[in-house]
Amino acid sequence: MPSSESPIVSLLIPIYNVERYLRECLDSAVGQTLRDIEIICINDGSTDSSPDIIREYMARDPRVKMIDKANSGYGDSMNRGLEMARGKYIGILESDDFMQPNALESLVTTADTYKVDIAKANFDLYWSTPEERRQPFEMFKERDCSKTVVPSQSIDAFALKPSIWSAVYRRDFLNDNGIRFLPTPGAAFQDASFTFKVFALAKTAVYLHDSVLSYRQDNEGSSVNSPNKVHCVNDEYTEIHRWIVDDYANVHTAQETEMLLRYANVIKYDSFMWSFVRLNSKFYPEFIDRMADEFKAALNAGEFALSDLKPWKRANLKAIMDDPQRWVAESSGFAKAGALGRARHYARVGGPGVVAAYVLDSLKR
């Protein structure tokens, strides 16, 4: 069908060497029940057949467009897509994932009905090997869906898995607030600062219980082996801190700013530990050293307190700050430890009371 001059959704697809999965991704985009969309493929200097596959789809569907550029990283790719977008809403689809046929229609209908800045939904974890299977990832309970919320009023929204691709965002909201991605090299964690700013500034949001997307897990668990990606997550939280104190604080109260700094540090702990388990072990010492330094600085500045963290996280962070290299030496198995291994680790750094709290919390989830 012809491409609209003012589509309802601009769907951004960042692409880099993903020929194996790209057709499945693009099939799900062009097959959306919401037809008035533009599909912006941002080719980030792919060296495989990805650009040729994009051109195939462009030839048979004028809604498919391509930004073809030299490799400059995920954040810059997304910003280029946002500049080109013309839709009322922005959607995002990773090139190895695929959407349910009614995903955009469901998200847009809900966003329009509730007149919100963001509509965000649940999704499925997806494996194609060794056999195809899906597992629902329920970020939102049914009781929390289909009603208007203000994300910044609690830490709950900030603590969610970023999952920027299970949502639509009102484009005017992003543009009016200058919300963009941090254009750092690499393709790791560039959704952190974007998501934080979105939830901090959105006046309203609505959540959907339906699953709208299959989030591929086949390549999960691969470690970060590139030195220039080790501290990408640090860079994201450095940007979040800069933005809070330089920009957010200028137009919000001191109390609101203090609360946002607290939120940032609480979720930063989880992000850093999640990042740690993905690192090649040769990078553990430098990463944990920087983590210790950053949290010591935040505590000394009064930006949060250890009591803001759950007991086992508090004990673990304290052990990291007390002696980061000893923590690395004694916690080499933490990255691959299951629930029992983690419990033993928390017992070692915090004692029986801490591990009991960890186990009870795990049983509630």
C-alpha positions as CSV (number, residue, x, y, z in Angstrom):
1,M,0.0,0.0,0.0
2,P,1.2,3.6,-0.5
3,S,3.2,5.2,2.2
4,S,1.4,8.0,4.0
5,E,2.9,11.4,4.4
6,S,1.8,11.4,8.1
7,P,1.7,7.8,9.2
8,I,0.3,6.8,12.5
9,V,3.5,4.9,13.5
10,S,7.1,5.2,12.5
11,L,8.6,1.8,13.2
12,L,12.4,2.0,13.7
13,I,14.4,-1.1,13.1
14,P,18.2,-0.8,13.8
15,I,20.1,-3.4,11.8
16,Y,23.6,-4.7,11.9
17,N,24.7,-8.1,10.4
18,V,21.5,-9.9,11.2
19,E,20.7,-11.6,7.9
20,R,19.8,-14.9,9.7
21,Y,16.7,-13.3,11.4
22,L,15.9,-10.2,9.3
23,R,13.3,-11.6,7.0
24,E,11.2,-12.9,10.0
25,C,11.5,-9.5,11.6
26,L,10.5,-7.6,8.4
27,D,7.7,-10.0,7.7
28,S,6.2,-9.2,11.1
29,A,6.6,-5.4,10.3
30,V,4.9,-5.4,6.9
31,G,2.2,-7.8,8.1
32,Q,0.9,-5.5,10.9
33,T,-2.8,-5.1,11.0
34,L,-2.3,-1.4,11.4
35,R,-1.4,-0.5,7.8
36,D,-0.7,3.2,8.0
37,I,2.9,2.9,9.1
38,E,6.3,3.7,7.9
39,I,9.1,1.1,8.5
40,I,12.5,2.8,8.8
41,C,15.4,0.3,8.6
42,I,18.6,1.8,9.8
43,N,21.5,-0.2,8.4
44,D,24.5,0.4,10.6
45,G,27.2,-0.6,8.1
46,S,26.3,-4.2,7.9
47,T,28.9,-6.4,6.0
48,D,26.5,-9.3,5.4
49,S,23.4,-9.5,3.1
50,S,21.2,-7.4,5.4
51,P,21.2,-4.3,3.1
52,D,20.1,-6.6,0.2
53,I,17.3,-8.0,2.2
54,I,16.1,-4.5,3.1
55,R,16.1,-3.6,-0.6
56,E,14.0,-6.7,-1.4
57,Y,11.3,-5.4,1.0
58,M,11.6,-1.8,-0.2
59,A,11.0,-3.0,-3.8
60,R,7.6,-4.6,-2.9
61,D,6.4,-2.3,-0.1
62,P,6.8,1.5,-0.3
63,R,6.3,1.8,3.4
64,V,9.8,0.3,3.9
65,K,12.6,2.8,3.9
66,M,16.3,2.5,4.6
67,I,18.9,4.8,6.2
68,D,22.2,3.3,4.9
69,K,25.2,4.6,6.8
70,A,28.7,3.6,8.1
71,N,28.8,1.8,11.4
72,S,28.4,4.3,14.2
73,G,26.6,2.3,16.9
74,Y,23.1,1.6,18.1
75,G,22.5,5.0,19.8
76,D,23.4,7.0,16.7
77,S,21.4,4.7,14.5
78,M,18.3,5.2,16.7
79,N,18.8,9.0,16.7
80,R,19.0,9.0,12.9
81,G,15.7,7.1,12.7
82,L,14.0,9.5,15.1
83,E,15.1,12.4,13.0
84,M,13.6,10.8,9.9
85,A,10.4,9.7,11.5
86,R,7.1,11.4,10.7
87,G,4.5,9.3,12.6
88,K,2.3,10.3,15.4
89,Y,3.9,7.5,17.4
90,I,7.3,5.9,17.4
91,G,7.6,2.1,17.6
92,I,10.9,0.1,17.9
93,L,11.6,-3.4,16.7
94,E,14.9,-5.1,17.1
95,S,16.1,-6.9,14.0
96,D,16.3,-10.3,15.5
97,D,12.8,-10.1,17.1
98,F,9.3,-10.1,15.6
99,M,6.0,-8.6,16.5
100,Q,2.5,-10.1,16.9
101,P,0.4,-9.1,13.8
102,N,-1.8,-6.8,15.9
103,A,1.0,-5.4,18.1
104,L,1.0,-1.8,16.8
105,E,-2.8,-1.6,16.4
106,S,-3.2,-2.7,20.0
107,L,-0.6,-0.3,21.3
108,V,-1.9,2.7,19.3
109,T,-5.6,2.0,20.0
110,T,-4.8,1.9,23.8
111,A,-2.6,5.0,23.6
112,D,-5.3,7.0,21.7
113,T,-8.0,5.8,24.1
114,Y,-6.2,6.9,27.2
115,K,-4.5,9.9,25.6
116,V,-1.0,9.0,27.0
117,D,2.6,9.6,26.2
118,I,3.5,5.9,26.3
119,A,1.6,2.6,25.8
120,K,3.7,-0.4,26.9
121,A,2.9,-4.1,26.9
122,N,4.1,-7.5,28.0
123,F,6.1,-9.8,25.6
124,D,7.3,-13.3,25.2
125,L,10.8,-14.7,25.6
126,Y,11.5,-16.7,22.4
127,W,13.8,-19.5,21.5
128,S,14.1,-21.0,18.1
129,T,16.6,-23.7,19.0
130,P,17.0,-26.5,19.9
131,E,13.2,-26.3,19.4
132,E,10.8,-23.4,19.1
133,R,9.3,-22.3,22.4
134,R,7.9,-19.2,24.1
135,Q,7.7,-18.1,27.7
136,P,5.5,-15.1,28.7
137,F,7.4,-12.3,30.4
138,E,4.8,-10.6,32.6
139,M,6.1,-7.2,33.5
140,F,2.6,-6.0,34.1
141,K,0.0,-7.8,36.1
142,E,-3.5,-7.6,34.8
143,R,-4.6,-5.5,37.8
144,D,-2.1,-2.8,36.7
145,C,-3.2,-2.6,33.1
146,S,-5.8,-0.6,31.2
147,K,-5.6,2.5,33.4
148,T,-3.7,5.7,33.3
149,V,-0.5,5.9,35.4
150,V,2.2,8.5,36.1
151,P,5.4,6.5,35.8
152,S,7.6,8.9,37.8
153,Q,5.5,8.6,41.0
154,S,7.2,5.4,42.0
155,I,10.3,3.4,41.3
156,D,8.3,0.6,39.8
157,A,8.4,1.8,36.2
158,F,12.2,2.6,36.4
159,A,12.9,-0.9,37.7
160,L,11.3,-2.6,34.8
161,K,13.4,-4.3,32.1
162,P,13.9,-1.5,29.6
163,S,12.3,-3.4,26.7
164,I,12.0,-0.3,24.6
165,W,10.5,-2.4,21.8
166,S,7.3,-3.4,23.5
167,A,5.9,0.1,23.5
168,V,4.9,3.1,21.4
169,Y,5.9,6.6,22.3
170,R,4.1,9.8,21.2
171,R,6.7,11.4,18.9
172,D,5.8,15.0,20.0
173,F,6.5,13.9,23.6
174,L,10.0,12.7,22.6
175,N,10.8,15.8,20.5
176,D,9.4,18.3,22.9
177,N,11.6,16.9,25.7
178,G,14.7,16.3,23.5
179,I,14.7,12.6,24.4
180,R,17.3,10.8,22.4
181,F,19.8,7.9,22.7
182,L,23.3,8.3,23.9
183,P,25.4,7.9,20.7
184,T,28.2,5.8,22.3
185,P,30.1,3.2,20.3
186,G,29.0,-0.4,20.5
187,A,25.5,-1.8,20.9
188,A,25.1,-2.5,24.5
189,F,22.8,-0.9,27.1
190,Q,21.9,2.2,25.0
191,D,18.3,1.8,26.0
192,A,19.0,2.7,29.7
193,S,19.2,6.5,29.6
194,F,16.5,6.7,27.0
195,T,14.1,4.7,29.1
196,F,14.9,6.6,32.3
197,K,14.2,9.9,30.7
198,V,11.0,8.6,29.1
199,F,9.6,7.5,32.5
200,A,10.9,10.5,34.4
201,L,9.2,13.0,32.0
202,A,6.0,11.2,30.8
203,K,2.9,12.8,32.2
204,T,0.9,9.6,31.6
205,A,1.3,6.0,30.5
206,V,-0.8,3.0,30.1
207,Y,0.1,-0.7,30.3
208,L,-1.3,-3.6,28.3
209,H,-1.4,-7.2,29.6
210,D,-1.2,-8.8,26.1
211,S,2.1,-9.9,24.7
212,V,3.0,-7.9,21.6
213,L,6.4,-9.3,20.7
214,S,8.7,-12.3,20.7
215,Y,12.1,-11.3,22.2
216,R,14.7,-13.7,20.9
217,Q,16.9,-15.4,23.5
218,D,19.0,-17.7,21.2
219,N,22.0,-15.4,21.5
220,E,21.6,-14.4,25.1
221,G,24.3,-15.3,27.5
222,S,27.2,-14.4,25.2
223,S,29.8,-12.5,27.1
224,V,31.0,-9.0,26.3
225,N,34.4,-9.5,24.8
226,S,35.1,-6.1,23.4
227,P,37.0,-3.6,25.6
228,N,35.1,-0.6,24.2
229,K,31.8,-2.1,25.4
230,V,32.8,-3.0,29.0
231,H,31.8,0.4,30.4
232,C,28.8,1.1,28.1
233,V,26.5,0.7,31.1
234,N,28.6,3.1,33.2
235,D,28.4,5.6,30.4
236,E,24.6,5.3,30.3
237,Y,24.3,6.0,34.1
238,T,26.8,8.8,33.9
239,E,24.5,10.4,31.3
240,I,21.5,9.8,33.5
241,H,23.2,11.5,36.4
242,R,24.3,14.4,34.2
243,W,20.8,14.8,32.9
244,I,19.2,14.8,36.3
245,V,21.5,17.4,37.8
246,D,21.9,19.6,34.7
247,D,18.5,19.4,33.0
248,Y,15.8,17.9,35.2
249,A,16.8,19.9,38.3
250,N,16.3,23.2,36.4
251,V,12.6,22.7,36.0
252,H,11.7,20.4,39.0
253,T,11.8,20.8,42.7
254,A,14.7,19.8,44.9
255,Q,12.6,17.1,46.4
256,E,11.7,15.7,43.0
257,T,15.3,15.8,41.9
258,E,16.5,14.0,45.1
259,M,13.9,11.3,44.6
260,L,15.0,10.8,41.0
261,L,18.7,10.5,42.0
262,R,17.7,7.8,44.5
263,Y,15.7,5.9,41.9
264,A,18.7,6.1,39.5
265,N,21.1,4.6,42.0
266,V,18.8,1.8,43.1
267,I,18.2,0.6,39.5
268,K,21.9,1.3,38.7
269,Y,22.9,-1.5,41.1
270,D,20.7,-4.0,39.3
271,S,21.9,-2.9,35.9
272,F,25.5,-3.1,36.9
273,M,25.1,-6.6,38.3
274,W,23.2,-7.8,35.2
275,S,26.0,-6.3,33.1
276,F,28.7,-8.0,35.2
277,V,27.4,-11.5,34.5
278,R,27.6,-10.8,30.8
279,L,31.3,-9.7,30.9
280,N,34.2,-11.8,29.8
281,S,35.9,-12.7,33.1
282,K,39.1,-10.8,32.1
283,F,37.2,-7.6,32.5
284,Y,35.8,-8.3,36.0
285,P,38.5,-6.4,38.0
286,E,38.3,-3.1,36.1
287,F,34.5,-3.2,36.0
288,I,34.1,-3.9,39.7
289,D,36.7,-1.3,40.6
290,R,34.7,1.4,38.7
291,M,31.4,0.1,40.2
292,A,32.8,0.5,43.7
293,D,34.1,4.0,43.0
294,E,30.8,5.2,41.5
295,F,28.7,4.0,44.3
296,K,31.1,5.4,46.9
297,A,30.8,8.8,45.2
298,A,27.0,8.6,45.2
299,L,26.8,7.6,48.9
300,N,29.3,10.4,49.8
301,A,27.2,12.9,47.9
302,G,24.0,11.8,49.7
303,E,22.3,10.7,46.5
304,F,21.0,7.5,48.0
305,A,21.5,5.3,51.1
306,L,22.4,1.6,51.4
307,S,19.1,1.2,53.2
308,D,17.4,1.9,49.8
309,L,18.5,-1.5,48.6
310,K,17.1,-4.9,49.6
311,P,19.1,-6.6,52.3
312,W,21.1,-9.0,50.1
313,K,21.8,-6.2,47.5
314,R,23.0,-3.9,50.3
315,A,25.3,-6.6,51.7
316,N,26.7,-7.4,48.3
317,L,27.3,-3.7,47.4
318,K,29.0,-3.1,50.7
319,A,31.3,-6.1,50.1
320,I,32.2,-4.7,46.7
321,M,32.9,-1.2,48.0
322,D,34.9,-2.5,51.0
323,D,37.3,-4.4,48.8
324,P,36.4,-4.8,45.1
325,Q,39.3,-7.0,44.2
326,R,38.7,-9.4,47.1
327,W,35.0,-9.5,46.0
328,V,36.1,-10.5,42.5
329,A,38.5,-13.2,43.8
330,E,35.9,-14.7,46.1
331,S,32.9,-14.3,43.7
332,S,34.3,-15.7,40.5
333,G,31.4,-18.1,40.2
334,F,28.7,-15.5,40.8
335,A,28.2,-14.8,37.1
336,K,27.1,-18.4,36.4
337,A,25.6,-19.3,39.8
338,G,22.0,-20.4,39.9
339,A,19.6,-19.6,42.7
340,L,21.4,-21.9,45.2
341,G,24.8,-20.5,44.3
342,R,23.5,-16.9,44.7
343,A,22.0,-17.8,48.1
344,R,25.4,-19.2,49.2
345,H,27.1,-16.0,48.0
346,Y,24.7,-13.8,49.8
347,A,25.1,-15.9,53.0
348,R,28.8,-15.3,52.8
349,V,28.6,-11.6,52.3
350,G,25.6,-10.9,54.6
351,G,24.9,-13.8,56.9
352,P,21.8,-16.0,57.5
353,G,19.3,-13.0,57.8
354,V,20.3,-11.7,54.4
355,V,20.0,-15.0,52.6
356,A,16.6,-15.7,54.3
357,A,15.3,-12.3,52.9
358,Y,16.7,-13.3,49.5
359,V,14.9,-16.7,49.5
360,L,11.6,-15.2,50.7
361,D,11.7,-12.6,48.0
362,S,12.5,-15.2,45.4
363,L,9.5,-17.3,46.5
364,K,7.2,-14.3,46.1
365,R,8.1,-13.7,42.4
